[in-house]
Structure formats: structure tokens, C-alpha cells
Amino acid sequence: MSKKWFTFLLVALMAMLLVACGGGTTETTAEPTADAGEVAEPTEEMAAEPTEEMAEEPTEEAAAPSGDMIELQLMGWSSSDAENARLQEMVDTYNANNPGVNVTLSQVPDYDTVLQTAMAGGEPPDVFYIDSFRLPDYVAADSLMPIGDQMDDPDDFFPSLRQAFTINDTFWCPPKDFSTLALQYNKDMFDAAGLEYPTPDWTWDDLRAAAETLTDEEAGVYGLVLPADMARWIAFLYQAGGTVANDDFSAMTLDSPEALEATDFYVNLVLDGFAAQPSDLDSGWPGEAFGKGTAAMALEGNWIVPFLQDQFPDLNWGVTEMPAGPGGDATMAFTVCYGVAADAPNPEESIALANWLTGAEGMAQWTDLGLAMPTRASLSDAWLEQFPDLEPFLAGADYARPWQFRPGFNDVMNAFNSGLQQAFTGTYTTDQVLSDTQEAGTEVLGNQ
């Protein structure tokens, strides 16, 4: 076991122990949260409220063929039944077309821990999921083989998604699918209030005005549902023209007027009574509150679509792009890639598998369920012909920012989320939230 991986694994296990000691104070969420290391990645696989800890048992392995067959393990986490079945179909297709290779799909619970243990023990899977938030950890541990530029037509991947998996000018791994944040709205509530539906031209002012009009506290209905979560607030930061850190992550930049403007806007929606947290609406995550009709609007990714179709099929709702802030348009790209270990026992075959999974044939087969968006621009038109109502999510790819920082940033997320929670109750100022987060980030970056 390498020293880097021993340290990485020890830190990860200590972090999970601290989370476990927190008991039931953490909300159950389906959306990507700031504590990305403890939940399933924020992609279209999140059909209901899946987290890595809630994942199903590993898929039953096929009987190993005899002879000189090359055995490959494809490791990921379990998702909806439909997506699990489709991924197995893809593996079966690949095996049928590559007689010298047998790929076994392994979908494991507690994915991060299982993968980190396998990597630290020197027995990594051949191809495996990597969340963009986790990529810096694996790069820092020297555990990945850079394969992105070895894929067919790598320039076909949306630039924002290439960026999400590029560190130090190296494109480490090809994106398998992605999610962006968009604005969901309840059409019946808008009709009853006499409001026009949101459009891509909306601004913060439009969002706030609609949230105020749609709020009916006596009926227990709020205009918007907002979590105390950096993974939602950060889109407003970018819309204000702010950043978390400078380009090379050598210094934090949350002590800026733009960061304060974004935080004030986000927090004041709650303090002024036009928005509420999911827990205050008897819900585990924003999608549930929106589905129940206790919130007229939500700001979620395309993982909300299958959830609403399954749990609230009669809900009359629509979706549009995120409203623009004073700094322009911005949303978040939550994405996952297919990684190959630096010491992969079958590197050529592993790269070929990743190439097929993210190539035109494999990706089209994966995304034609409508639950995942293609990461290749060349596939976007055909996908939109099948799913025109989901266009606002795909449109966000043009201006999305990656959900990615530097190793150790969980401490920064925790500081921000804790401060934001207190700001929602009026016991903390927005200046204090940003000051505490700036201090936590400065310490993390100083240890890089």
C-alpha cells in the first residue's frame, strides 16, 4: 500500500466516522450536497433518493469463462432499476462484440470506501466511476492513468465537462453523463396566481418577485425551496460574478462583494419568508417538497425528473434554465467519468472499454432512456429530439461550472453549510458565513 493511499484512506475513514457520530441530524437528500464524499454523485442516476450508502447489493457476477479470456471489472454504484438493467445490457453488448474480453459489472454499496480500499490494497477495479468532486484526491494520490485524450474524438465532449476532469492541463478521464441545475415550477400554482411561467430570460429579481407572490404561509406553501447547501448556493455565487478561489487555487476569494451579494440574496429569500428549507416543509430534499406542492419552485438537476414521474405523476410542472444574476448566466455541472487505475493490470483493454462506454454507440445506448444526458455534443440533437422537454438541462452545459475544488475541501463545505444553516435562522450574518468559510479554505489550501 502506498503512503499516499494510506493517508488518503485514513482521512476518508475518519471523515465517515465523524459523519456516523452525527446521528440523525443530517437530512436525507437525493440531490448532490456539499458533502459530496458521503453521498452518491449528482448525476442522472439519482432517480429517487439514492445515496451510495443506500445502494443495492453488488450485481451477481457471471460465470468466469475459461481459456485466455481477459477478465475486466467495471465498478460503480447502483441506481434505478431501469438504469441498472441498461448498464448490464451495455456490458452484455460489449462482451458479445469482444470475444477475448469478459467484463463483469460490480455495483457496490458504500462505493467510496470500497473503491478506496481496493486502490489502497493494490487491487483496483479495471474501470470505475469517479465523481468530479473526487478527482483531485485520486490525482493527488497518483492513482490514475490519464486516458481522456485517448478517447475517440475527445474534443466532442462538452468543454465544461472536459474541464471538470482536467487537472494541470491533463484530461484524466472521459465523462459518462452529467446533470445541471435548472428551475422547476408548478404550473397550476403559477396559473392560480396569474403569473406567466418562468423563461430563460429570468433574473434574480424575477425569481424573488415570483417567490413572494406564490408564498402563502397560512396554507404552508412557499414560493421556493432552498437547502442550506453549498452545492445550490454556489450557482448564485457564479451568477453574481464571484468565485470560491483564484484560478490556481492558491488563495480563497470569498471575501468579495460578489460573494456577499450572492449570499445575501440566497439567505434573504428565507429570512423574508419567500423560501423555506426542505426540513421545514416536512421533506427530505427539495424535490420532495416541490412534488408535495409545499414549494412552488425548486432548483434541482435532471435527477428530479424520474423522481417526480414516479412519486408525483399527476404534478403539472415545467422546467426552464436558471435565472441570471448580475454577473450573467451560470449553473453547475455535476458529472462522473470512467477512470482507469495507474497500475491497471490490463490497461489496453480497460482503455478500450472506457472508450466504448463514452463513445457514440455506448453513450447513445446509455442515454436513450432519458435519465442521463450525453456528454458528447454530437449526440445532443438526437437526444433532444427524443426528450425536448429536458432541453433546459442540456442548455446549461454551455455555461456550467464544474463541481470541483481541491483535496480536503470537505472542511470548507462543512464550514459553509453550518454557517448558512445559522444564517437561515437569523443567528449568523452572511459576513460571518463567508468569513468562517474563507478561513477554513485558507487553512486547507495552505496545507496543499
C-alpha positions in Angstrom: 0.0 0.0 0.0 1.5 3.4 -1.0 2.0 6.0 1.7 -0.2 8.5 -0.3 -3.1 6.0 -0.5 -2.7 5.0 3.2 -3.1 8.7 4.2 -6.0 9.2 1.8 -7.8 6.1 3.1 -7.2 7.0 6.7 -8.6 10.5 6.2 -11.6 9.2 4.4 -12.4 6.7 7.1 -12.0 9.3 9.9 -14.4 11.6 8.0 -17.0 8.8 7.7 -16.7 8.0 11.4 -17.4 11.7 12.2 -20.5 11.6 10.0 -21.7 8.4 11.6 -21.3 10.0 15.1 -23.6 12.8 13.9 -26.6 10.6 14.3 -29.8 11.6 12.6 -29.1 15.3 12.3 -28.2 15.1 8.6 -31.1 15.4 6.1 -31.7 12.6 3.7 -31.1 14.0 0.3 -31.4 12.9 -3.3 -29.6 15.9 -4.8 -25.8 16.3 -4.7 -24.8 18.0 -1.5 -21.8 20.0 -0.4 -20.5 16.8 1.4 -20.1 15.1 -1.9 -17.8 12.4 -0.3 -20.7 10.9 1.7 -23.4 10.6 -1.0 -23.8 9.3 -4.5 -22.6 11.6 -7.2 -25.0 14.1 -8.6 -25.9 12.6 -12.0 -29.0 11.3 -13.7 -28.6 8.0 -11.9 -30.2 9.7 -8.9 -33.7 8.6 -9.8 -35.4 8.9 -6.4 -33.3 9.4 -3.3 -30.3 7.1 -3.8 -27.1 7.6 -2.0 -24.1 5.4 -2.0 -25.0 4.1 1.4 -28.4 3.2 0.2 -27.2 1.4 -2.9 -28.3 -2.1 -3.7 -26.1 -5.2 -3.3 -23.5 -5.9 -6.0 -24.7 -7.4 -9.2 -24.4 -11.1 -9.4 -21.2 -11.9 -11.3 -21.4 -14.0 -14.4 -19.6 -17.3 -14.5 -16.0 -16.8 -15.5 -15.2 -18.3 -18.9 -12.2 -20.5 -19.3 -9.1 -20.2 -21.6 -7.2 -17.0 -22.3 -10.1 -14.7 -21.7 -9.2 -11.3 -20.2 -11.3 -10.5 -17.2 -12.3 -6.9 -16.5 -14.3 -5.4 -13.6 -16.5 -2.4 -14.2 -17.2 -0.9 -10.8 -19.9 1.7 -10.0 -22.8 2.3 -7.6 -26.3 1.1 -8.1 -29.1 3.4 -9.3 -32.6 3.0 -10.5 -33.7 -0.4 -11.7 -34.1 0.9 -15.3 -30.5 2.3 -15.3 -29.1 -0.8 -13.6 -30.6 -3.0 -16.3 -29.4 -0.8 -19.1 -25.9 -0.8 -17.9 -25.9 -4.6 -17.7 -27.3 -4.7 -21.3 -24.4 -2.5 -22.4 -21.9 -4.8 -20.7 -23.5 -7.8 -22.4 -23.3 -6.0 -25.7 -19.6 -5.2 -25.2 -18.8 -8.8 -24.2 -20.7 -10.2 -27.3 -18.7 -7.9 -29.6 -15.3 -8.5 -27.9 -14.9 -12.3 -27.6 -11.5 -12.1 -26.0 -12.8 -10.0 -23.1 -15.3 -10.7 -20.3 -16.5 -7.6 -18.4 -18.2 -8.1 -15.1 -20.4 -5.3 -13.7 -20.0 -4.7 -10.0 -22.4 -2.2 -8.4 -21.4 -1.9 -4.8 -22.8 -0.2 -1.7 -20.7 2.3 0.2 -18.9 2.9 -3.1 -16.2 5.4 -2.0 -15.0 3.2 0.8 -14.9 0.1 -1.3 -13.1 1.8 -4.1 -10.5 3.5 -1.8 -9.9 0.2 0.0 -9.3 -1.6 -3.3 -7.0 1.1 -4.6 -5.0 1.2 -1.4 -4.7 -2.6 -1.4 -3.3 -2.6 -4.8 -6.3 -4.4 -6.4 -8.2 -1.7 -8.2 -11.1 -2.4 -10.5 -10.2 -2.1 -14.2 -12.7 0.7 -14.9 -14.6 2.7 -12.3 -16.7 5.7 -11.6 -15.0 8.9 -10.4 -17.1 11.9 -9.3 -15.6 15.2 -10.5 -15.5 16.3 -6.8 -13.3 13.3 -6.0 -11.0 13.5 -9.0 -8.4 15.8 -7.3 -8.0 13.2 -4.5 -7.2 10.4 -6.9 -4.8 12.6 -9.0 -3.0 13.7 -5.8 -2.6 10.1 -4.8 -1.0 9.3 -8.2 -3.6 6.5 -8.7 -5.0 7.3 -12.1 -3.8 6.8 -15.7 -4.6 9.8 -17.9 -6.8 8.4 -20.6 -9.1 11.3 -21.7 -7.1 12.2 -24.8 -7.0 8.6 -25.8 -10.8 8.5 -26.4 -12.2 8.8 -29.9 -12.7 12.4 -30.8 -12.1 13.8 -27.3 -12.9 17.4 -28.5 -16.5 16.2 -29.0 -17.1 16.3 -25.2 -18.7 19.5 -24.0 -15.8 21.9 -23.0 -17.3 22.4 -19.5 -17.2 18.6 -18.9 -13.7 18.2 -20.2 -12.7 21.0 -17.8 -14.3 19.1 -14.9 -11.9 16.2 -15.5 -8.8 18.2 -16.4 -6.2 19.0 -13.8 -2.8 20.5 -14.5 -3.7 20.5 -18.2 -4.2 16.8 -18.2 -7.6 15.3 -19.3 -7.7 12.4 -16.9 -10.9 10.5 -17.7 -13.9 10.7 -20.1 -17.3 11.9 -18.7 -20.0 9.3 -18.8 -23.0 11.6 -18.3 -23.9 14.8 -16.4 -26.5 16.9 -14.7 -27.0 20.6 -14.4 -29.2 22.7 -12.2 -32.4 24.3 -13.6 -35.6 25.9 -12.3 -38.6 23.7 -11.8 -42.0 25.4 -11.4 -45.6 24.3 -10.6 -47.8 25.4 -13.5 -51.0 25.1 -11.5 -49.7 27.5 -8.8 -48.5 30.0 -11.4 -51.8 29.9 -13.2 -53.7 30.4 -9.9 -51.5 33.4 -9.1 -51.9 34.9 -12.5 -48.2 34.7 -13.2 -46.5 33.9 -16.5 -44.3 30.9 -16.5 -40.5 31.4 -16.0 -38.4 31.8 -19.1 -34.6 31.6 -19.7 -34.6 35.4 -19.6 -35.5 35.5 -15.9 -33.2 37.3 -13.5 -32.8 37.2 -9.7 -35.4 40.0 -9.5 -37.9 37.8 -11.4 -37.2 34.8 -9.2 -37.7 36.8 -5.9 -40.9 38.6 -7.1 -42.5 35.3 -8.2 -41.4 33.6 -4.9 -43.1 36.4 -3.0 -46.3 36.2 -4.9 -46.5 32.4 -4.7 -45.9 32.3 -1.0 -49.0 31.5 1.2 -47.7 30.8 4.7 -51.2 30.1 6.1 -51.5 27.3 3.6 -48.0 26.1 4.3 -46.8 26.9 0.7 -43.6 28.8 -0.1 -42.5 30.2 -3.4 -39.2 28.4 -3.4 -37.5 25.6 -1.5 -33.8 26.2 -0.7 -31.4 23.9 1.2 -28.6 25.1 3.4 -26.2 23.6 0.9 -23.1 25.0 -0.9 -24.0 22.8 -3.9 -27.0 25.0 -4.5 -25.7 28.4 -3.3 -22.6 28.2 -5.4 -24.6 28.6 -8.6 -25.7 32.0 -7.3 -22.1 32.9 -6.5 -21.1 32.3 -10.1 -24.2 34.2 -11.3 -23.0 37.2 -9.2 -19.6 37.0 -10.9 -17.8 35.6 -7.8 -15.5 32.6 -7.3 -14.6 30.4 -4.4 -10.8 30.6 -5.1 -8.5 32.0 -7.7 -7.7 30.0 -10.8 -4.8 28.0 -9.4 -6.4 27.5 -6.0 -3.6 29.3 -4.2 -6.0 31.6 -2.4 -9.6 31.8 -1.3 -11.7 34.6 -2.8 -14.9 34.5 -0.8 -14.1 37.9 0.8 -15.6 39.7 -2.2 -18.6 41.9 -2.8 -19.9 39.4 -5.3 -19.8 36.6 -2.7 -21.6 38.8 -0.2 -24.2 39.8 -2.8 -25.0 36.1 -3.7 -25.2 35.1 0.0 -27.4 38.0 0.9 -29.8 37.2 -2.0 -29.9 33.5 -1.1 -30.4 33.9 2.7 -32.8 36.8 2.4 -35.2 34.7 0.4 -35.6 32.6 3.5 -35.4 35.4 6.1 -38.1 37.3 4.2 -40.4 34.3 4.2 -40.4 33.7 0.5 -38.5 30.4 0.6 -38.1 27.6 3.1 -35.7 24.7 3.8 -36.9 21.1 2.9 -36.9 20.1 6.6 -39.3 23.0 7.3 -41.6 21.6 4.7 -41.6 18.1 6.1 -39.4 16.9 3.3 -36.0 15.2 3.0 -34.9 17.1 -0.1 -36.1 19.9 -2.3 -37.6 17.6 -4.9 -39.9 16.1 -2.4 -41.1 19.5 -1.2 -41.8 20.5 -4.8 -43.6 17.3 -5.5 -45.8 17.6 -2.4 -46.8 21.1 -3.5 -45.4 22.9 -0.4 -43.0 24.8 -2.7 -43.9 26.4 -6.0 -40.4 26.3 -7.4 -37.2 24.3 -6.9 -33.6 24.4 -8.2 -32.6 20.9 -9.0 -30.9 18.8 -11.6 -32.4 16.4 -14.1 -32.3 13.6 -11.5 -35.6 15.2 -10.3 -37.4 14.1 -13.5 -37.7 10.4 -12.8 -38.4 11.1 -9.2 -41.4 13.3 -10.0 -42.6 10.9 -12.7 -42.5 8.0 -10.2 -43.6 9.7 -7.0 -45.8 12.5 -8.2 -47.1 11.5 -11.7 -50.0 13.9 -11.6 -48.0 17.0 -10.8 -48.4 19.7 -13.5 -44.9 21.2 -13.8 -42.3 22.7 -16.1 -38.6 23.5 -16.2 -36.5 26.3 -17.6 -32.9 27.5 -17.2 -31.6 29.0 -14.0 -32.2 32.8 -13.7 -29.3 35.0 -14.4 -27.6 37.1 -11.8 -25.8 40.4 -12.0 -22.7 38.6 -13.4 -24.7 36.6 -16.0 -25.7 33.0 -16.6 -24.3 30.2 -14.5 -25.2 26.7 -13.4 -23.3 23.7 -12.0 -22.1 20.6 -13.9 -22.3 17.5 -11.7 -20.6 14.7 -13.6 -18.9 11.4 -13.4 -16.1 9.9 -15.5 -14.8 6.4 -16.2 -11.4 6.1 -14.6 -8.6 3.6 -15.1 -6.0 2.9 -12.4 -2.4 3.9 -12.9 -1.4 0.3 -12.2 -4.2 -1.3 -14.2 -3.3 -5.0 -14.9 -4.9 -4.7 -18.4 -4.5 -1.1 -19.5 -5.1 -1.5 -23.2 -8.4 -3.4 -22.7 -9.5 -1.1 -19.9 -9.0 2.0 -22.0 -10.9 0.3 -24.9 -13.8 -0.4 -22.6 -13.9 3.2 -21.3 -13.7 4.4 -24.9 -16.7 2.3 -26.0 -18.8 3.3 -23.0 -18.2 7.0 -23.7 -18.2 6.7 -27.5 -21.0 7.3 -29.9 -22.5 3.8 -29.7 -22.2 3.2 -26.0 -23.2 6.6 -24.9 -26.3 6.7 -27.1 -27.4 3.3 -25.7 -26.9 4.7 -22.2 -28.7 8.0 -22.6 -31.6 7.0 -24.7 -33.6 6.2 -21.5 -33.9 9.9 -21.0 -32.5 9.7 -17.4 -29.0 10.8 -18.3 -27.6 13.4 -20.7 -25.0 12.7 -23.3 -21.6 14.4 -22.7 -20.8 14.5 -26.4 -22.1 17.5 -28.4 -22.6 15.3 -31.5 -25.3 13.3 -29.7 -27.2 16.3 -28.3 -29.5 16.9 -31.2 -30.7 13.3 -31.4 -31.2 13.2 -27.7 -33.3 16.4 -27.7 -35.5 15.0 -30.5 -36.4 12.2 -28.0 -36.7 14.4 -24.9 -37.5 18.0 -26.0 -38.9 18.9 -22.6 -35.5 18.4 -21.0 -33.7 21.0 -23.2 -33.1 23.5 -20.3 -30.9 21.0 -18.5 -28.8 20.4 -21.6 -28.6 24.1 -22.5 -26.8 24.6 -19.2 -23.8 22.7 -20.5 -22.7 25.8 -22.4 -22.2 27.9 -19.2 -21.9 25.3 -16.5 -19.1 25.4 -13.8 -17.6 22.1 -12.6 -18.4 20.9 -9.0 -14.7 20.5 -8.1 -12.2 22.0 -5.7 -9.1 20.6 -4.1 -8.3 17.7 -1.7 -9.6 18.4 1.8 -12.4 20.8 0.7 -15.0 18.9 2.7 -13.9 21.0 5.7 -14.7 24.1 3.7 -18.1 22.7 2.7 -18.9 21.9 6.2 -18.0 25.3 7.5 -20.1 27.0 4.8 -23.2 24.7 5.3 -23.0 25.1 9.1 -22.9 28.9 8.8 -25.6 29.0 6.2 -27.9 27.0 8.4 -27.4 29.5 11.2 -27.9 32.4 8.8 -31.3 30.9 7.8 -32.3 31.2 11.5 -31.0 34.7 11.9 -28.3 33.7 14.4 -25.4 34.3 11.9 -24.8 37.1 9.5 -23.8 36.5 5.9 -20.5 38.2 6.6 -19.8 35.6 9.3 -20.7 32.8 7.0 -18.2 33.9 4.4 -15.5 34.9 6.9 -15.6 31.4 8.5 -15.6 29.7 5.1 -12.7 31.9 3.9 -10.7 31.0 7.0 -11.4 27.3 6.6 -10.5 27.4 2.9 -7.3 29.3 3.6 -6.2 26.6 6.0 -6.9 23.8 3.6 -5.1 25.5 0.7 -2.2 26.3 2.9 -1.7 22.6 3.5 -1.6 21.6 -0.2 
